[in-house]
Amino acid sequence: MIELLLEAERSLSMGRLDEAGRLYRLVADADPHDAIALVGLARVAAERADDTGALVYARRALALDPENTAAGRLVERLTDLAAERGSVSPERTTAPADASPSRRRGLFARFRREP
């Protein structure tokens, strides 16, 4: 799968959105818990100015992997951008409470077994 992800990343960096989206989709379909593929799909959607679709994919990635900083930053950026553009309703721009950075436990806290 890593080969597909690398090829998808190359395609995305070259602006070949259809190919990148197809490759990320292949990985996501093979492994629905692959947060990297979901972030890729979010980036493709964002490049296509599909704020709602991008935010949905980014939130799914963050829900699967709360420590995924790329997904977290993408959710924040897309939420802010969508609010500025008015392209997503307010209830859709609020990240789930369990995925917000302030509610997540950091790596150090998990090792210390803090709640």
N, C-alpha and C positions, 0 to 999 in steps of 0.2 A: 504493500500500500504506500510505502514511503516514496516509491518511484512515481506513483500517480500524483501524490501531493507535491513533489518537487516539480513535475511537469506542469501541474496546475499553477503553481507559483510563478514559474517562468512565463506561462501564457498570460497570466494576469499582469505581470510586470511589462509585458509587451503590448498590452491593450487588447489581447484576443479574449474578449469576455465570454463569448459563446463556448470556446474551447475550455477555458478555465472553469466555467460553470459546469460544463459536462463532466470534467475530470473530478472536481470537488464532489459533484453529485454521485459519481460512481463510488467514491470512497465513503460518503455518508450513507449511501444505500447498503453498502457491504457491512458497514459498522456504524449504526445510528448513534453510538456513544462517542464517536470521534469528534471531539471539540475542535480540533484543528481544521477539519473539513467544514464544519459549521461556520467557523470564523471566516474561512475562505469564501463560502457562499454568501456570508454577510458582506464581505468586501466587494464581491462581484455585484450584489444588489445595490450597494452604495454607489459603485461606479456608474450604475445605470440610473441613479437618482431615485431608487426605490427605497425611500427611507423606512417605510413600514416593514417591508420584507427584510431589509438589512437588520433592523432592530429585532425582529422576531428571531432570525438566525443567531444573532449575537447573544441574545438573552438565553436561547437554548444552549449555546456553547457554555455560557457562564453558569447556568444551572447544572450542567454536567460536570464542569470543572471550575469551581469557585476560585481557585488559585490561578486561573488562566488570565494573566495580566493583559494580554492582547484583547481578549473578549471583554474584560472589564473596561478598558480604555475605549473600546469601540462602542460599548453600550453608553458610556458617558457622552462621548462625542456625538453619537447618533441621537441621543435623547436631547441634547442641547440644540443640535442642528434642526431636528424635527420641531422642537418648540419654537425656535426662531422662525422657521418657515411656515409654521402652522399646518404642517402636512400630516401630523399624527395627532389624534385627539389626546387630551391631557391624561385620561386613564390609561392610554397605551404607552405613555412616555414614562410612567413610573416603574422603576425596576422592582422586581419582587424583593421583599424584605430580606429573605434569606440569601439573596445574591448581592446585596449592597456591601461595598467594602467595609463600612463601619460595623456590620453585623458578622462579617467573616472572621474566623479565628486564623491568625497567622501561623506560619510554620513553627515558630518558636513556641507559641502557646500550645500547639498540639503536642509537641514533644514534652512540654512540662505538664501536660494533662490538665490544663486549666479548662473550665467550662466555657 
